[in-house]
Amino acid sequence: MVDRRSLLKGAAACLMAPVVVRSAERRPSFLFIMADDMGWADIGCYGRDDVSTPHLDALARDGMKFDHGYSNSPVCSPTRVALITGRYQYRLRVGLEEPVGTQAVGLEPGVETLPLQLKRAGYQTSLVGKWHLGMQDRHSPLRHGYDRFWGIRGGGVDYFTHDIRHTSTGEAATESIRDLWDGDVPVEAVGYLTDLLGDRAAQEIMRMSSDPRPFLLSLHFTAPHWPWEGPGDEALARRIANAMHFDGGTIATYRAMIESLDQNVGHVLAALRASGRADDTIVVFTSDNGGERFAKNWPFNGMKSEVLEGGIRTPLLVRWPGRVPRGTVTDQPAITMDWMPTFLEAAGVPREQWPPTDGMSLLPTLLESRTFERDLYWRYKANDQAAMRRGKWKYLRISGREYLFDIVADPQERGDLKSHHPELFATLKADWERWNATMLPYPAESASWNNKTLRTLVDRY
C-alpha cells in the first residue's frame, strides 16, 4: 500500500441543444464519490455545524451545489442499479430487491452500463468500495465494464474485521462472512475500512494517471452506513456480535465517521492534484439515499427506507475546474440515473451510441446554469410507498394515505394540499400510475434476506 504521507508529500512537490465539450484529446476523466446513508445536511455546506467537513465544503466552493439532488431509491442497491444503468431500477429484476441480499440475485451479464460505455469509448475504469449488485462471480463488477475492483460485494461490513455478522440472540454471532475483494479474489487487509478505501482510491488515481487515456474512478464509501464505528473503535468492533446493531451507535461516533469520510475525500483529491489530472476531471460527490438515525436531514421529514424527502434528498456537489462556475448553487432537480447521460455527453460519445436512458444530461446546468422541467418518480415496496415530483409539486402515498405537497414552500411535507388542488392531485396520481404500469411489478415475495428486516425498520422508526 502506498504510504499516505508520501503521497501527500508528492502532491506538494437530450431535449435541449447539446453542450459543447472538450475535444477528444482533452476528454474529461470522472471521479464519482458516493457516500452511504448520508443525510442531506450532514456536511457543513448543507447546514451541519457540529462536524468538520473542510474538504467537502471546498468542493462546494470550487464548483456547483445542488439543493434538489435526489437518489433513485431510499435504500442502497436500487440506487446503484440506476447509477450504473442510467435507468429506473424497476426496469430490471435486480432493481426490485430493496436491497439486494441473496446469493441468487444480482446484476446479470449483458446489461448496458456506464463503465462499459466509457470503456468502449477508450476510458480506463475502476471501482473502489461498495458494489452491492450481487455476490456471485457472474455478478462481479469486472463483468459489467470495470477493469479493476477493490472493495466489498455486499451491502456493508464491519469497519475493522471486514465481515458481516448476524445474530438474533445478542450472544455469539450465528454467521460471519468475510467480504473484501481484489477483483474476484477474496483478500484480507488490516485497517479502518474508510481509510483503506481512501488509500486504494488514491493509488488508483496515481496508477491510471500514468496512462494518457481518461478514466472513470467510482469511489463508493461504506461510511456512514452501520455498523456505527469510528476510526478509534476497533475494540468495540471485536465485541459486536451483530454488525446490524440497531441499538448501537452514538452521535459522537457518527460525527467521527463523517469526519473520517471527509478526510479521505481530501486524501483522494490530493492524489488527483498530484497526478496532474485535476483540471481535466469532473468530481461528483453524493449519497445513495437519505440518512439513518443519527443523520441530519433538516429541513426534511423522513429517513432512509421512506420516499419522504429525508429518505431520497441527498447532498450533490460537482466540480470541473474552468468549466463549472465556482461557488454556484442550483435549484435544478437531479437524480442518480442522470450521471450516465451526463458523463457520456461530457466524454463526447455520440448520442446515437447511447443505450436507452431514463436520466437526463446535467451538462446544460453544470456549464451554463440552465434549468429544465422534468418529472421524477419513486416507489418502495415496504408500506406501499409512491412519490412523484413535477416542478414544485409532489404526490406522495404511504400505507394507503395520499398527499399533495408544495415541496418548495413546504419541504417538511406537513401541509396536505390535495383538497385545495383536487384536479392537480388527480393528474399527478394518474401520471404516477401510468408510469408505474411501464415498470416491472414486484415479485410476490422479495428474495432479499433482509426484506423483513427493512420492513421492521420502517415500522420501528
Secondary structure by P-SEA (a helix, b strand, c coil): cccaaaaaaaaacccccbbbbbcccbbbbbbbbbbccccccccccccccccccaaaaaaaaabbbbccccccccccaaaaaaaacccccccccccccccccccccccccccccaaaaaaaabbbbbbcccccccccccccccccccccccccccccccccccbbbbbcccccccbbbbbbbcccccccccccaaaaaaaaaaaaaaaaaaccbbbbbbbbbccccccccccccaaaaaacccccccccccaaaaaaaaaaaaaaaaaaaaaaaaacccccbbbbbbbcbbbcccccccccccccccccccccbbbbbbbbcccccccccccccccccaaaaaaaaaaccccccccccccccccccccccbbbbbccccccccccccccccccbbbbbccccccccccccccccccccccccaaaaaaaaaaaaaaaaacccccccccccaaaaaaaaaaac
